[in-house]
Amino acid sequence: MKRRPRKSSARKRALAIDVHAHFVPEEYLRLVDAEGKPHGLRLQPGPNGPLILIGQVPIGPITAPYHDLDLRLKEMDGQGVAVHALSLMPPMAYWGDGTLGLRLARLVNDAMAEACRAYPKRFVFLATLPMQDSEAAVDEVNRAVTQLGARGIYLGTNVRGKELADPSFLPVFERIDALRVPIFLHPLNVIGAERLTSYYLHNLLGNPFDTAVAAANIIFSGLLDRFPKLEICLPHAGGALPYLIGRLNHGWKVRQECKALKKPPSSYLRRFTYDTISHAPESLSYLIDLVGADHVLMGSDYCFDMGYERPVKVVTALKLSRGDQEKILRGNAARLLGLS
């Protein structure tokens, strides 16, 4: 009997969807360079690409694959990734006052939509919003989703230090909820930054802490009860949240400040989804055991040095069933982003 040729593992891996993949239009960098200084930002040239300096905190370097689609596609093929969900990166669009914030958001969303039109099978995008102006943010949600085809919304964990659970943002969440698109969070303006200036700790510790702070505020504020179908994806494997959930539960039991919540915080863990960027297989396995494989999505943090060069292998190296691997590599993201 003639044997069918075996499908290569590369072909199988090519179905993966990466939900945490940064894209930085060159026009955005030019706008930072031209108008960032009064807002505490500047662009610093470097041998591998420019750095965005937020005060003294460096972001980058912004290497060519951040905006060169051909280079990006070549690297995606090498990783076995079929689709990138494009998102911006800190400092996002919150640093611009007045109309500048809206200009930044529209510029980024237009550039990402153009990339998706050029390669509709390889890219989708998560819209950036000018959250410092709730009315403008609502308008940009409408434009990005209904006109440009955004598959999700990209929000910082706070907006200039204001928690996402602040009532001023309710109109934005109402519109996102009505359009039934998911939200993807990313750390920004991290808490305790003054103590995290050494050893790159603003990223190593600040990012996962800030995700946990944002998620805890979202839970305790009742935002998830108000919008029972709202989907929110937490980056970096949920940051510190999954590992401190017992402490939040205990506080809910004994502290009056937490009593407004009707159910324990742990009951909300499956209201979130989580990417895979933990940098420790033990932590990722714990997360999957805690929330289930149907709530975890592959991410790489492309193309930061704090990301994964082989994001598919991070998943396939775990002791998971083939079905659970498929969910994490593609199925969960396809459902969330409305892909076939």
VENMOPE-V218560 format. One line per field, one symbol per residue. psi: psi as a letter, one per 20 degrees, with the letter a starting at -180 (. if undefined). burial: # if it has 24 or more other C-alpha atoms within 12 Angstrom, else .. Layout:
psi=???
burial=???
//
This chain:
psi=pppqpppqhhgghiiqpoimoqpoqhhghhhghhjhgijjqqpoqrhjrqqoondjoppbqnrgihiohggghghghhikphppopqbrqjbjiipqciggggggggghgghhghhhhmhihqrqppqqmiinhghgghhggggghgikpirpoqrirnlipqhiphhighghgggghilqrppqpqplqqkhhjkhqkkhhggggghghggggggggghijhhhhnijppppprlkjcighijhhhggghhhiphhjihphqqhhiihjiqrqrjnhjohgghgggghgiqhijpqpqhkplqijaphmhghhghiqnqrhghghghhggghgghikq.
burial=............##############.##.###..#....####.....#####..###########.#..##.###.##################...#################.....########################..##############.####..#########.#############.#........#######################..#..##############.#..##..#........#..###.############...###.##.###############..##########.#.....##############...
//
